[in-house]
Amino acid sequence: MAASLLVLAVALLAGAGSGVVDRGAAAAVETEGAEICGGARLQVTYGSVIKLMHEKTKHRLHSHDVPYGSGSGQQSVTGFPEGDDSNSYWIIRPTPDSSSKQGDAIETGSIIKLQHMRTRRWLHSHLHASPLSGNLEVSCFGGDELSDTGDYWRLEIEGSGKVWKRDQKVRLKHVDTEGYLHSHNKKYNRLGGGQQEVCGVPQKRAENIWLAAEGVYLPVNGSK
């Protein structure tokens, strides 16, 4: 089993590095997700491919190649109610100026980037107003060869934990705007499927807590 999961992780990450994601491998994540994430309190490492679950509503952080009809017009980001959609996978990356590498553990206070697995764009924010609540818009921007500091998020772990683990309460604070990644029950009518708004807010609230959920968790460097 361990060998098959390693093959699956390699397939996903090889696709990520080339700019083309293996759709068969992505489907395998959907069918085998429970086995991949079967271990309790797995560490989230750079290069891991995970879903982020909003604690309050249980929606997953989600994106797809559909632009906002207002604001920046960039690729939209929503909260998706179902846990089995492959458009909810994100690759956790270090920033270019970091010495961190694939497989390194991620400590609280680290600045990270989240790359949408399907579209290759980065989780992004700026001062445009979000469509439903008028808070800070959260979008997907750029690609493998295009990124800026609007893609930088600071990890804040709730409680006494120092290293990011699965099912651990965390907040993501946008570096440029200082807005927290946030979601709530405001639903989009045009998108359907019960998708809800994701935005940025300047205050710490219960609605900006997220947990790492389904995914491929790469082993920590140096672990056996």
Residue pairs with C-beta under 8 A, 6 or more apart in sequence:
1 35
5 32
5 35
5 36
5 216
8 25
8 28
8 29
8 32
8 36
8 216
9 49
9 216
9 218
11 22
11 24
11 25
11 28
12 21
12 22
12 25
12 26
12 29
12 49
12 117
12 216
13 47
13 49
13 91
13 102
13 218
14 22
15 21
15 22
15 25
16 49
16 91
16 115
16 117
19 120
19 143
19 144
21 117
21 118
21 120
26 86
26 89
26 117
26 118
27 86
29 36
29 49
29 86
29 89
29 214
29 215
29 216
30 84
30 86
33 84
33 214
33 215
34 214
36 214
36 215
36 216
36 217
37 166
37 213
37 214
37 215
37 217
39 217
40 166
40 167
41 165
41 166
41 167
41 168
42 165
42 166
42 217
43 105
43 106
43 163
43 164
43 165
43 166
43 217
43 220
44 50
44 92
44 105
44 106
44 164
44 165
44 166
44 212
44 217
45 92
45 102
45 103
45 104
45 105
45 106
45 217
45 218
45 219
45 220
45 221
46 92
46 93
46 94
46 100
46 101
46 102
46 103
46 104
46 106
46 112
46 218
47 91
47 92
47 93
47 102
47 103
47 218
48 91
48 92
48 215
48 216
48 217
48 218
49 89
49 90
49 91
49 92
49 117
49 215
49 216
50 89
50 90
50 92
50 166
50 212
50 213
50 214
50 215
50 216
50 217
51 60
51 61
51 83
51 88
51 89
51 90
51 212
51 213
51 214
51 215
52 60
52 61
52 88
52 90
52 114
52 210
52 211
52 212
52 213
53 59
53 60
53 61
53 83
53 210
53 211
53 212
53 213
54 60
54 61
54 79
54 183
54 207
54 209
54 210
55 169
55 206
55 209
55 210
55 211
56 183
56 184
56 206
56 207
56 209
57 79
57 81
57 183
57 184
57 185
57 196
58 81
59 78
59 79
59 80
59 81
59 183
59 195
59 196
60 79
60 80
60 82
60 83
60 85
60 88
60 213
61 77
61 79
61 80
61 88
61 90
61 123
61 181
61 183
61 198
61 210
62 77
62 78
62 79
62 80
62 85
62 87
62 88
62 195
63 75
63 76
63 77
63 78
63 87
63 116
63 118
63 119
63 121
63 123
63 140
64 75
64 76
64 87
64 118
64 119
65 75
65 118
65 119
66 75
66 76
66 191
67 73
67 74
67 75
67 76
68 74
68 75
68 76
68 131
68 137
68 139
69 131
69 190
70 129
70 131
71 128
71 129
71 130
71 131
71 137
71 139
72 126
72 128
72 137
72 139
74 124
74 139
74 140
74 141
75 116
75 119
75 121
75 139
75 140
75 141
76 139
76 140
76 191
77 123
77 138
77 139
77 140
77 198
78 188
78 191
78 195
78 196
78 197
78 198
79 183
79 195
79 196
79 197
79 198
80 87
80 88
80 193
80 194
80 195
81 193
81 194
81 195
81 196
82 193
83 213
83 214
86 117
86 118
87 116
87 118
89 116
89 117
89 118
89 215
90 114
90 115
90 116
90 117
90 123
91 114
91 115
91 117
92 106
92 112
92 113
92 114
93 112
93 113
93 114
93 115
94 100
94 101
94 104
94 110
94 112
94 113
95 111
95 112
95 113
95 152
96 147
98 111
100 106
100 110
101 221
102 218
103 218
103 219
103 220
103 221
104 220
104 221
105 163
105 164
105 220
105 221
106 112
106 155
106 163
106 164
107 155
107 162
107 163
107 164
108 155
108 156
108 157
108 161
108 162
108 163
108 164
109 154
109 155
109 156
110 154
110 155
111 152
111 153
111 154
111 155
111 175
112 152
112 153
112 154
112 155
112 172
113 122
113 123
113 147
113 151
113 152
113 153
114 122
114 123
114 151
114 153
115 121
115 122
115 123
116 122
116 123
116 140
119 140
120 143
120 144
121 140
121 141
121 142
121 143
122 140
122 141
122 142
122 143
122 147
122 151
123 138
123 140
123 151
123 153
123 181
124 138
124 139
124 140
124 141
124 142
124 150
124 151
125 136
125 137
125 138
125 139
125 150
125 174
125 176
125 177
125 179
125 181
125 200
126 136
126 137
126 139
126 150
126 176
126 177
127 136
127 177
128 136
128 137
128 139
129 135
129 136
129 137
130 136
130 137
130 138
130 197
130 199
130 200
131 137
131 188
131 197
132 186
132 188
132 197
132 199
133 184
133 186
133 197
133 199
135 179
135 182
135 199
135 200
135 201
136 174
136 177
136 179
136 199
136 200
136 201
137 199
137 200
138 181
138 198
138 199
138 200
141 147
141 148
141 150
141 151
142 148
142 151
149 175
149 176
150 174
150 176
152 174
152 175
152 176
153 172
153 173
153 174
153 175
153 181
154 172
154 173
154 174
154 175
155 164
155 170
155 171
155 172
156 170
156 171
156 172
156 173
157 163
157 164
157 168
157 169
157 170
158 168
158 169
158 170
158 171
158 209
159 168
159 169
161 168
164 170
164 212
165 212
166 211
166 212
166 213
166 217
167 211
167 212
167 213
168 211
168 212
169 209
169 210
169 211
170 209
170 210
170 211
170 212
171 180
171 181
171 204
171 208
171 209
171 210
172 180
172 181
172 208
172 210
173 179
173 180
173 181
174 180
174 181
174 200
177 200
178 202
179 199
179 200
179 201
179 202
180 200
180 201
180 202
180 203
180 204
180 205
180 208
181 198
181 200
181 208
181 210
182 198
182 199
182 200
182 201
182 205
182 207
182 208
183 196
183 197
183 198
183 199
183 207
183 208
184 196
184 197
184 207
185 196
186 196
186 197
187 194
187 195
187 196
187 197
188 195
188 196
188 197
201 207
201 208
